[in-house]
């Protein structure tokens, strides 16, 4: 597996997990904290450097669709 495949797999895993938990969370802070505690150490590291706007946009888009 090349590095680009590793990165793409990581990103897919990250967003799959976000899709699984977003509906369980009562507020953005809870969602963010759960994403931060994601099991994969590389994900935890990456979320620290990940643009927080991406998670915030994901949260907003999910809940706008539920209204």
HELIX and SHEET records of a PDB file:
HELIX    1   1 UNK A    3  UNK A   21  1                                  19    
HELIX    2   2 UNK A   22  UNK A   24  5                                   3    
HELIX    3   3 UNK A   28  UNK A   36  1                                   9    
HELIX    4   4 UNK A   41  UNK A   49  1                                   9    
HELIX    5   5 UNK A   52  UNK A   66  1                                  15    
END                                                                             
